């Protein structure tokens, strides 16, 4: 490489002495300098120093189901007992007499027809059914996760 560089200097000196334009000489010198720098950088990249070769990358895919989230079960229903009082016409007359005397307890009474009572009963049965179904679904998903843990 030093031989080429010396030859380029000789050519550049001939161009410089024979040419009236100094700018042309500077341009040629810049172009040749860039040319030699590029050749030097490219030549260094062709050699492997140290003799080490890169190892091929091994790609391994591991397929696992993510752990299933188990929400906590809801707290059991805390039902409160209550008393039903059936007001017949006779009991209602006694109550109205006590109200007139001022001895009646201050209670509000609600009246339901037979159909309304049946509707309340059906609603309670529906709440129980829905709760039982939801708990069965939650138990099913928990059993799936338990089976996966046993396989591992």
C-alpha atoms as one frame of an Amber mdcrd trajectory, in Angstrom:
protein
   0.000   0.000   0.000   2.836   2.373   0.676   4.032   1.809  -2.905   0.662
   2.921  -4.281   0.660   5.923  -2.017   4.133   6.992  -3.238   3.032   6.601
  -6.847  -0.004   8.756  -6.228   2.242  11.418  -4.686   4.473  11.370  -7.786
   1.447  11.724 -10.044   0.083  14.487  -7.869   3.406  16.355  -7.962   3.494
  16.072 -11.762  -0.052  17.372 -11.987   0.767  20.158  -9.573   3.887  21.316
 -11.392   2.412  20.917 -14.887  -0.997  22.394 -14.134  -1.649  26.069 -13.697
  -4.619  25.392 -11.437  -3.970  24.569  -7.815  -7.641  23.809  -7.178  -7.557
  20.909  -9.597  -4.586  19.484  -7.720  -6.424  19.772  -4.380  -9.486  18.052
  -5.791  -7.457  15.179  -7.205  -5.576  14.825  -3.933  -8.841  14.743  -1.940
 -10.389  12.161  -4.266  -7.352   9.883  -4.119  -7.194  10.199  -0.308 -10.821
   9.210   0.016 -10.270   6.357  -2.434  -7.360   4.929  -0.422  -9.228   5.289
   2.882 -12.212   3.385   1.496 -10.012   0.611   0.097  -8.204   0.295   3.430
 -11.447   0.043   5.427 -12.966  -2.528   3.073  -9.812  -4.655   3.014  -9.773
  -4.907   6.834 -13.289  -6.282   6.906 -12.375  -9.250   4.668 -10.075 -10.859
   7.221 -11.168 -12.855  10.268  -8.830 -12.267  13.132  -8.492 -14.841  15.912
 -10.015 -17.672  13.892 -13.251 -17.758  15.940 -16.436 -18.540  14.153 -19.842
 -17.502  15.365 -22.117 -20.213  16.646 -25.518 -20.569  15.038 -28.406 -19.304
  17.117 -30.816 -21.979  18.268 -34.435 -20.865  18.509 -36.671 -22.872  20.819
 -40.392 -22.239  21.207 -41.901 -23.266  24.513 -45.657 -23.315  24.522 -47.238
 -23.019  27.930 -50.661 -21.960  28.981 -50.481 -19.010  31.312 -51.727 -19.736
  34.799 -55.459 -19.301  35.084 -56.757 -16.615  37.405 -59.093 -17.931  40.075
 -61.239 -15.209  41.527 -62.175 -15.770  45.122 -65.561 -17.287  45.705 -68.191
 -14.854  46.897 -69.089 -14.882  50.533 -72.002 -17.143  51.321 -75.396 -15.507
  51.493 -76.323 -14.395  54.982 -80.090 -14.719  54.992 -82.036 -13.166  57.830
 -85.133 -14.863  59.182 -88.401 -12.965  59.172 -91.905 -13.575  60.406 -94.963
 -13.628  58.229 -98.228 -12.480  59.680-101.324 -13.250  57.759-104.049 -10.672
  58.236-107.509 -12.107  57.950-110.568  -9.874  58.188-111.052 -10.850  61.854
-107.432 -10.061  62.766-107.701  -6.801  60.817-110.797  -5.744  62.832-108.920
  -6.383  66.081-105.990  -4.341  64.818-108.208  -1.411  63.807-109.895  -1.491
  67.245-106.463  -1.343  68.928-105.521   1.569  66.666-108.632   3.488  67.792
-107.767   2.818  71.426-104.143   3.853  70.843-102.783   0.477  71.924-101.729
  -0.811  68.484 -97.994  -1.199  67.778 -96.639   1.165  65.159 -96.150  -1.257
  62.322 -96.686  -0.993  58.627 -98.411  -3.902  56.977 -97.955  -4.920  53.385
-100.458  -6.986  51.559 -99.657  -9.407  48.745-101.972 -11.232  46.509-101.450
 -14.933  45.993 -99.945 -14.240  42.548 -97.486 -11.697  44.009 -96.377 -14.179
  46.666 -95.845 -16.772  43.950 -93.725 -14.264  41.990 -91.526 -13.598  45.040
 -91.089 -17.327  45.551 -90.128 -17.832  41.888 -87.624 -14.958  42.096 -85.925
 -16.529  45.124 -85.729 -19.883  43.333 -84.183 -18.127  40.319 -81.541 -16.464
  42.524 -80.629 -19.863  44.003 -80.420 -21.471  40.546 -78.245 -18.681  39.164
 -75.879 -18.851  42.144 -75.580 -22.633  41.837 -74.797 -22.351  38.084 -72.142
 -19.670  38.590 -70.422 -21.731  41.287 -70.450 -24.788  38.996 -68.717 -22.789
  36.239 -66.070 -21.496  38.632 -65.411 -25.014  39.938 -65.078 -26.307  36.357
 -62.368 -23.756  35.486 -60.539 -24.466  38.726 -60.542 -28.192  37.958 -58.971
 -27.465  34.531 -56.121 -25.632  36.190 -55.675 -28.411  38.774 -55.342 -30.999
  35.963 -52.613 -28.905  34.302 -50.641 -28.718  37.545 -50.870 -32.499  37.990
 -49.516 -33.108  34.455 -46.416 -31.065  35.169
